[in-house]
Amino acid sequence: MTTKALRGLALSTISLLLVLGLAAALPTSAAFASDDDAASALSAATTPTKAQQKAFKKASADFSLELFQRCVAAKGSNSNVTIAPMSVMNALAVTANGADGKTAEQMRKVLGDGASMARINKNMRWYNGKLKSYSKAKLRNANAIWYHNDGSLKINKKFVSKAKKYYKAKVSGADFGSSATVNEINSWVAQKTNDMIKRVISNLQPSDRIAIVNAQYFDAKWRVPFEADRTQTKIFKNAKGQKHKVKMMYSTENKYIEGTNVVGFVKPYAKGYSYVALLPKKGMSLKRYVKTLDGDTFRKLVSKTTDATVHVAMPKYSVTYTNEGMDAQLKAMGIKSAFKRNADFSKMGTDTAGNLYIGSVVHKTKVDVDEEGTKAAAVTAIVMRASAMPSPDVKNVTLNRPFIYAIVDNSTKLPVFIGTVNDIKK
């Protein structure tokens, strides 16, 4: 799946869609266990200890905020940036199971602060299991692998087994030379994202051998919706100082955030998740404030809120983001060897066409916020190639200038989505 092919990736409203394209082949499906086998293996897993959970949360928060920082830094000051950190982590973790030597060491350092691959897999399985779905806060998580079944690749069965055991991946053989395979992958994506994302790839190239896909769907209602009859037309001043008319929603919340150079609030969804808004204080640009954030700072802001009456004004918005070169940010974070032609993915398999390495990483997102709730979607594509309670205190937070937002898992305080809103246009 070339970068050119990935330009056909499409997004829509809902949570988190992740795609990995891998350029090396898998053998026939007879070599793999069934999804039922994967489920039984999953149930036998032990829960990480408290210390392991703590280490995982820290490593994941650090990964999320550093990737967010680097993506924001790579864009213009007036650009909206939204990433789905756990989408990228899932993609990289599946891929890392095929790595060895220096390649594996670098990936494990960035993903889990050096934890073993066995520990990373167990932690990811535990965390993915904690991302619950409810009637008014839906979250769907699914993984699949398609492989070109022409016999050119000798796959490592343990790689596929771990993808099933820890990530519940469905594995299917297909003819990558046929448009039917492209249609099959896109149909799976559409089905898993409730038709919010209908097309991920436009074609497959002769050198493409594996497509690893993770799809997440998120659609949550507010615990207390904004009252539609209170919505008013107001002005939003973007990062360039330009003014745009927006539909401003109003509510009263009870969790206030205040930190160095920032204020904000927490607005809970119906169950399990919360929306977090962070507004840099006047005089500090959003891009400059993002540079001050790290994993610990973000989690402390979300965890140590103040009980207060918070009069909130928040615009309705829909933002999109495309990063067709996320490999640049991942290389800067320390994953370097995986992108070289001499990368060591020997634990994934060997292909007659040559050595396996990551060719490109693409990430796309879209988030819609209105009076009823939030819908969001994201796509991450990794392409591998073969060489060859309220108090009397009253606060006001008016989001009428650039701000940061996040959709946070309440149990871990980790961001499922995190983004910037620098501009709002019709």
PyMOL commands that set and color helices and strands:
alter all, ss='L'
color gray80, all
select helices_A, chain A and resi 3-6+29-31+35-43+50-73+85-96+101-112+117-130+157-167+179-192+228-230+286-290+295-303+327-333+337-339
alter helices_A, ss='H'
color red, helices_A
select strands_A, chain A and resi 16-22+81-83+137-148+153-155+169-174+210-221+232-237+243-259+262-268+273-280+306-315+317-323+349-351+356-369+373-386+394-398+403-409+414-421
alter strands_A, ss='S'
color yellow, strands_A
deselect
rebuild
show_as cartoon
